[in-house]
Amino acid sequence: MGWESVIGLEIHAQLMTKAKVFSGASTAYGAVPNTQACAIDLGLPGVLPVLNEAAVRMAVKFGLAIGAEIAPRSVFARKNYFYPDLPKGYQISQYELPVVHHGRLDIVLDDGTTKTIGITRAHMEEDAGKSLHEDFHGMTGIDLNRAGTPLLEIVSEPDMRSAKEAVAYMKRLHTLVRYLEICDGNMQEGSFRCDANVSIRPKGEQRLGTRTELKNLNSFRFVERAIEYEIARQIEVLEGGGRIVQETRLYDPIKDETRPLRAKEEANDYRYFPDPDLLPLEITADLIESVRAELPELPDAKKERFIRDFGLGPYDAAVLTATHELAKYFEDTVRHLGGSPKLAANWVMGEVSAALNRDGIDIAASPVGPAALAGLLKRIEDNTISGKIAKEVFEAMWSGHGDADQIIESRGLKQITDTSRIEVMIDEVIAKNPQQLAQFRAGKDKLFGFFVGQVMMVSKGKANPAQVNEILKRKLAG
């Protein structure tokens, strides 16, 4: 029978505040274990939490960016459960009254169509500590540095119908929080992580099936593989006459499978109640408007501007606006170049991106900055070098051998534009290949590329390609 998968994501975005959500302790990553956990984070007797206003403003900024409603009054609650990395025995979160609710985010599907994913809510909460297993033989260490770090938990509607849709939504959200500069999106450090709720039902059925929760997925690839495995597992269980158990499962990327972790808790298992140490959060219209004034140009608006102002196609514009840093690099290159956005786009998406991927670095760490790249592209435009030679110059620039002009001069890479010199080379090539000349003149037009290649070989790639083509056409015609 035909099955339909139903997927919703809960994404935890760590907010980029300098201090924790209820204390003044630092949130810097990578500190020595347990050196950034103060008395409030440790839950010592007599301490009182104080809400971090910067975290509130970041939550409001996110809500505005997804067209959501911002609650004028929201409440912090205690979510009670025991775990070694939760020293208070409860987590401060939001339950019945979240700060952000009823938003939306559009994703682009593989066929180019757009689908809207509803965002049920985004609520503020504190992170727990971290259990460390690797460095302790037969024991577990607890690092409470992360305890109290502000999180925004973003809960989608169950609107996704495939693993690919879930990944597309997660990537769009990842891009958005980075544009807003409220989360660095570093998945390796746990700053952006995902829980996926997965169920299946017969096609055409409106009721939801029993769901399982896939916990702590920290890469786009793992999200896709875990969901695909879980869908296949649930179909196999149901078609074998079994039933799905509501539970939390972990994904094992080595075995490429999910396995049970614990029975899935319901909200009443956590015994939520309003935190008596925290007043309700009241957000005024003035605060909302002041945050709205700080909103940057968002990805969709930037994409449309790139299409309108730079004449780029939708695909190029989408690639170049995938991250705020890449978009800025491209715009800065165009500004230094004084125009030619298509040429700049081709190089940023081509040579620059390839080199970044090869070396595993971000655009912010590129050895070739926008001004340096523009300097190279100017030499292509004024015919000082060909596009092929430019790639050689780029690699030398990437390796730190100087700017484009220095490398071109020191290596003697200037393009040959002297018509008489090019004619001599062409005459030499034609004289050495009488058989190919006869075949070309007999109608084998594809040999034109052979002659071009031979001339470029003789010139060591320095001959101006346009001039080579023009002169060759004339001489081969006889």
N, C-alpha and C positions, 0 to 999 in steps of 0.2 A: 504494500500500500504506500501511498505518498505521504511523506512526513514534512512538517514545517518546523524549523527551529525558531525559538523566541529567545532573544538575548538582551539583557540589560547590563550596563556597566556601572560600577561604583569606583570612581577614580579619586585617589587621595593626592592632592597637590600641596606640597610643603611650601608655605608662604615665605617670601624672602625678607622677613623682618630681621633686624639685628639682635633683638631680644625675644625671649619666649613669650607665649601668648598670655601667661598669667604671672610672669616673674621677669626680673631684669637680667637673668642669666643669658650668656651668649648662645647663639645658634650656630656658630662657625663649625663647619664640618672638619673632621679629621683630628680633633683634639685627643689628648691622652684620655683613656676611659675614666669616666666619673670625675672629671675636673670641671665640668660645666653643668653640674646639677646642684642647685642651691636648696635651701631648706624648704622652699615652696614646692619645688619639683620632687623632692623626696617625701613630701607629705608629712613632715614632722609636726608634732602637736603645737597648736597655737598660731600657726601661720595662716595668712589670708591671701587669696589670689586677687590680683588687680589686672583688669583687662587691658591689653595692648591696643591702643587706638590705631596704630599703623596696620595691624591685622584686620581690623574692622574696615578700614578704607579699602584695603585690597579685596576683601570679600564684596564690598559694594561695587568696586570697579569691575569685577568679574560679572556681577549681576547685570550691570548696565550693558556690558559688551554682548551678552546673550539675550538682550531684550526681556529680561525677567522682571518680576515684581520684587521690590525691596521692602521687606517687612518694617514698618515704622516701630514695631515693638517685637522683640524676639527674646527667648528665654534660654539660659544655659541649664542643663540637667546633668545629673550624675548617672553614668552608665556603670552599673555595678557588676564586676566580675573579678575573679582572682587569676592572676598570672604573675610569674616572678618579676617581669620587667615593668609591672604596674604597682609602684610602691604604696600608693594610697588605697589600693583595693577598689578603686573606681576611676573612670575616665570622665573628665568634664567635656561634654559634647552638647549638641542641640538635638532635640527630639520633636516635640509637637509643633514648635514655632521656630523654624529655621530662618536665617537672615535673608536668604534668596530662594525664590520658588517660581515655578512656571516660566522657564526659559526655553530657548530652542537653539539648535545649531544645525546648519545645513552641511551635508556631505555630498561629494561628487562620486557617483558610482562608476564602475568600469565602462559602462556603455555611454558615459557622458551625461547622464541624467542626474538631477539633483534630488536628494531626499532629505526631509526635515526630521531630525531626531529631537524628541521632547526631552527637556531636562526638568525632572520633577522638583529637585531642590539642590541647594548647595549650602551646607551648614558648616559652621566653625567648630573645631574641636582641638584638643591637645593630643600630640603623639605620645606613644608609650616609649619605653626604653628599648634596648636591643639585646637579645640573647646571643652569646658568642660561643660557638661549639668547636671551632677549628683548633684553637690554641690550648685546649684543656682536654687531657686524656681521661675519658670516662666522666667528665664533669661539664657543666655549663657555666660560663661567666656571664655576668650582667653588667652592661654599660648603660648608665642612666643619662648620658649626655643628651640623648635625643628626647628624653622625657620632657614634656611641656612645649615642644616645638609646635608652632601653629600649623594646623592643617585646614584645608578646605576640602571637604568630602563632597564630590559632585556626583549626584545620582541621576542616571538617565531613566527615561521610560523604557519599557521592554519593546522598543521599536525596531530593533535590528533583527535581520532574518538570516544572516550568514556571518561566518568568521571574518570575511573580507569587509563587510559593512562595519563590524565592530572595530576592526583595525583602522578603517578610514575615519570613523568617529573619534577614536582615541588620538589619531595623528592630528586631526583638526583641533581638538582640545589642547593637545600639546603645543601646537603652533600658537594658539590663542593666548595661553597663559604666559608664554615667553614674550609675545608681542606686548602684553600688558605689563610685563616686568614684575609679575607677582610670584612667579615660580621659575627656577632655573631649568626645570624639566630634566634634570640629570637622573636618568633611570638607574644607572649603576649605583648611585649613592642613595637611592630610595626616595628621591625628592618627588618622583612622579610614578605612582604605582597603581595597579588595577586589580579589582576583584570582579569576576564575571559571573553573572547569574544566567544559567543555561537550562532551557527546557525544550521539549518537543511536543507536538500535537499533530493529529491527522490534518492534512490540508483541508481547509474549509471550516474546521472547528474554531469556535470563538473562545471557548474556555481555555485557560492556561493549564499546561501540564505541571507536574511536580518538578520543581527546580532544584538544581544543585549549584553551589557556590564554589567557584575556582578562586583560590585565595592567593594574594601577593604575586601577581604576574608583573615582571619588571622589564619586559621588552616587547616590542611590537610582534616580533617573530614568535615568542612564546605565547602571547595572547592568541594569535591565529592558530597555532598548532594545538594548544590546549583546548580551545573551543571546538575545533574540528574533531579531535579525539573524543571529546565528551559527547558531541552530537552522535557520532558513530556508536559509541558505547551505549547510549540511551536507546537508540533504535534497536540495537542488537538485543538488549534486555527485554524491551517490549515485544519485539517480534518472536522472542523465545518464550513468551508467556509469563515473564516476570513483571515486577513493578519497580518504579523508580523510588528510591528512598531519598527524602529531603536531608541533605547533609552537606558539610563543607569538605572539599577535596583539594588536594595539592597536586600540582603538575610536576612531573619528573622529566626534565628535558633530556636526560641521558637515555632513559628508557622510552621516552616519548609516550607517556601515559599519565592518566590521573589516578589517584588512589585516595581512599577515605582518610580524613583527618579526625572529624568528630561529627556528631549529630548537629544539624543546623539549628541554631537557637532562634527563637522568636523574640519579638521586642519585650514581651512580658518576662522573659527569662532574665533580662538585665535589670529589672526593677527600677526603671527610670523614675526619677522625681526631681523637681526643681532644686538646683544647688542653693542651699540657704546662705552661702557665703558670697553670692554674686547677685547684684540687682539685675532686673530685666534690662536688656540692651535697647535703648531708644535711639533711633536714627532719624534725624531731622531732615526736612526738605533742603535746608541750607547745606548740610553736610553732603547730601546726595548731589546737589548742583556743583559743589566745589570739586567733588570727585569727577563728575561728568566733564568738567573743564580740563581735567588732567588726562582724559582719554587720548591715547595716540591714534594715529590712522590705523585702522584695523585691516587684517589681511585681505578681505574681499574688496574693500574700498581701494586699497593700494593696488591690487590686481587690476581693477577697472581703470585706475589712473595710468598704469603702465601700458595698458592696451590703447587708451585714448591719447595720452601725451607722447608716448614713445613709439607708437605704431607696431607694437609687438602682438603676436598671436596669443590666443588664450592659453595654449600650452606653455609657451615661453614665460608668459606673465605669471602663471601658476607656479612654475619651478622657481623663478626668481623671487617670489614673495613667500616661499615656503618658510623662511625664517627672517626675522627682522634684520639680523646681521648680514645675510646674503643680499637682501634688498638694498640695504644701505651701501654695501660694497659696490653693487652694480650702479646705483645712482651716483656715487662718488666718482666712479670710473667715467661715466658719461659726462659728468661735470668737468673733470680734468681734461677729457678728450675734446670737449666743446661740441658734442653732438655724436652722430653715428651710433645710436643706441642698439641697432641690430648687430653691428660688429662687436660692440661691447658685450651684448647678451650672448653671442655665440662663444666668445672666449671665456666668459665667466662660467657658463654652463658646460663648456668643453674642457679646455686645458686646465683652467683653475680648479674646477670641481674634481677633475680626474686626479690632479696632483694632491689635493686635499684628502681624497679617499685613499689614495695609495699610501700616503704618509700617516693617515689616521689622525688628522688635526682639524680643528674648526677654522672657519673663515677668518675669525678674529686673530688667529695665529699665523695667517698666511705670510710667508716670507716676501711675497710680491704684493705690495699694497695697491690700492686703486690708482694712485698717481703714477706709480711705476708701470703698471699695466697700461695705462693710458699713453705713457711715453713710448711703449712698444707699439701700440696700435697706430700711433701717429706715423711711425716709420713704415707701416704697411700702407697707410693711406697715401703717403707722399712717394711711394714706389722706391723707397730706399732699400727695402727688403721684400721678398715674396712671403706669402703666407706660410710656405714650407720652411723657409729659413727662420721665420718668426718663431716657430715651435722650438727650433734649436736655441735661439736666443732666450726664449722663455725658460727653458730648462737651466740654462746658465745663470739667469737671474734668480731662479728658485734656489740654486745651489750657492748663491751669495757671491757671484763673480762680478757684480757691478750692475749698473743700469743698462738699458737697451743700447744707448749710443756708445757707451764705453765698450760693450761686448762686440757690437757691430764693427767698430773701428779697430779694436785689437785683433780680431779674428779675420779681418778683411772680408766681411760678409755682405758688403754693399751690392745691391742688385745691378746687373749689367743692363743698361738702357740704351747703350750706343748701338744704333741700327746697323752700322757697318760691321761691328764686331759680331753681332748676332747673325748677320748674313753669312759671314765667313764660316761660322760654326755650322749653319744649316747646309751650306754648300758642301762642307766636309762630310756631313752625315749622309746627304743624298748620294755623293760620289761613292761612299763605302757600301751602299745598299741598293745596287741597281735592280736586283730581283724584286725587292719590296716596292721600289719605285714603279716598275712595270706593272706589278699587280695592282697597285693603287690606281694607276692611270687606266687600268682595265676595268675599274669599277669596284675594287675592294676597299671601300671607304674606311673600314675599321682600322686600316693600317695607319691612318693619320695619327692615332694615339701612339703607335710605335715610334713614328718619327719625332713626335713631341718628346717622348721619353728619352730618345737618343740624344736630342739636342740638350735637354736638361742635364743629362749625364755628362756630356762634354763640358757644359758650363758649370758643373758641380752645383747645380741647383740655383745659380745666381742670375740666369737670364730671365728677363721680364716675361712671364708667361703669356700675357696679352700680345706683346710684340712677336714672340715666337710663333703664336698661332696665326697672326696676321701675315707674317712674312712666309711662313711655311705654306699656307694656302695658296699664295701667289706663285711660289716657286714650284710646288708640286703640280700645279695646274699646267706648268710648262709654258 
